[in-house]
Amino acid sequence: MTDVSRSPRPARGSLGLYAVAFALLLVAGGALVASARGFLRSTELLWVSTVCSGIAIVVAIVGLWLPRRR
């Protein structure tokens, strides 16, 4: 049997932060493609890609912790 008196869990996750994380992943992918097109002449774009990917991961995790606004 289910307990009807229990309230449903609040919705979790900030959609805005997920969108920011996705945009950062797109930037990271673009930097990676640009670096590959330049035949990896410089590692600067690889570092940009790495940093953007790391920030996107952190933003997505923070987005999980924040409650969703109604």
CORCORQUI-V474400 format. One record per backbone hydrogen bond with DSSP energy under -0.5 kcal/mol. CO is the residue of the C=O (numbers start at 0). NH is the residue of the N-H. If there is no record, write none. Layout:
co=CO nh=NH
co=CO nh=NH
This chain:
co=1 nh=3
co=2 nh=5
co=10 nh=67
co=12 nh=14
co=13 nh=17
co=14 nh=18
co=15 nh=19
co=16 nh=20
co=17 nh=21
co=18 nh=22
co=19 nh=23
co=20 nh=24
co=21 nh=25
co=22 nh=26
co=23 nh=27
co=24 nh=28
co=25 nh=29
co=26 nh=30
co=27 nh=31
co=28 nh=32
co=29 nh=33
co=30 nh=34
co=31 nh=35
co=32 nh=36
co=33 nh=37
co=34 nh=39
co=35 nh=38
co=37 nh=40
co=42 nh=46
co=43 nh=47
co=44 nh=48
co=45 nh=49
co=46 nh=50
co=47 nh=51
co=48 nh=52
co=49 nh=53
co=50 nh=54
co=51 nh=55
co=52 nh=56
co=53 nh=57
co=54 nh=58
co=55 nh=59
co=56 nh=60
co=57 nh=61
co=58 nh=62
co=59 nh=63
co=60 nh=64
co=61 nh=65
co=62 nh=13
co=65 nh=12
